[in-house]
Amino acid sequence: MQTEVNKSCPSSVAQVGAILLGVINDNGSVGYLETPVEIDEDFLTTAGENAALERRFRFSSKCVKSGCEQWHDGKCGVIERMIDLNPDWHEHNPSLPSCSIRPTCRWYSQEGAKACSHCPHVVTNSLSPVSLV
């Protein structure tokens, strides 16, 4: 796996400077953007008119490790729980989705390709850290 250098959290909150990774599809999965978009105040104002941005979009920002309530035992608990709850997903979908942050992704660094088969099913909920689909 990767060395520990500036990892990206693939399930962050909407904030200035975050990266827009994708849009939540009608089926609840993430449709990734080919080119990531850095979030600015205009985006937050325009898109935020309907609130709950994290339920409609997926954002990425710097992984803050122990500064996040999802951090346990030296790793991210979000993807670990997803894999534990859905162990067969990787076998059913072994191809990796297109992803602009894979080289720095905390989940990929931690769990490899398994993380990528689970990632499209994670929807961040601004009221609680994640919704495990």
Long-range contacts (C-beta under 8 A, 24 or more apart in sequence): 1-109, 1-110, 1-112, 2-103, 2-108, 2-109, 4-109, 5-104, 6-62, 6-104, 7-62, 7-63, 7-104, 7-105, 7-106, 7-109, 8-60, 8-61, 8-62, 8-63, 8-101, 8-104, 8-105, 8-106, 9-60, 9-61, 9-62, 9-63, 9-64, 9-68, 9-76, 9-106, 10-58, 10-60, 10-99, 10-101, 10-105, 10-106, 10-107, 10-119, 10-122, 11-58, 11-59, 11-60, 11-78, 11-122, 11-124, 11-130, 12-59, 12-60, 12-61, 12-124, 13-54, 13-59, 13-61, 13-124, 13-126, 14-39, 14-44, 14-47, 14-48, 14-53, 14-54, 14-57, 14-59, 14-126, 15-39, 15-44, 15-59, 15-61, 16-40, 16-41, 16-44, 17-61, 18-59, 18-60, 18-61, 19-59, 19-60, 19-61, 19-100, 19-101, 20-57, 20-58, 20-59, 21-57, 21-58, 21-59, 21-60, 21-99, 21-100, 21-101, 22-57, 22-58, 23-56, 23-57, 23-58, 24-55, 24-56, 24-57, 24-58, 24-123, 28-121, 28-123, 28-133, 29-120, 29-121, 29-133, 30-58, 30-97, 30-119, 30-120, 30-121, 30-122, 30-123, 32-58, 32-97, 32-98, 32-99, 32-100, 32-120, 33-100, 34-98, 34-100, 35-100, 36-60, 36-100, 36-101, 52-126, 53-126, 54-123, 54-124, 54-125, 54-126, 55-123, 55-124, 55-125, 55-126, 58-122, 58-123, 58-124, 59-124, 60-101, 63-106, 69-129, 70-129, 70-130, 75-110, 76-106, 76-107, 76-110, 78-107, 78-122, 78-129, 78-130, 79-106, 79-107, 79-110, 79-111, 79-115, 79-118, 79-119, 79-122, 80-110, 80-111, 81-132, 82-118, 82-121, 82-122, 82-132, 83-111, 83-114, 83-115, 83-118, 85-132, 86-118, 86-121, 89-117, 89-118, 89-121, 90-114, 90-117, 90-118, 92-117, 93-117
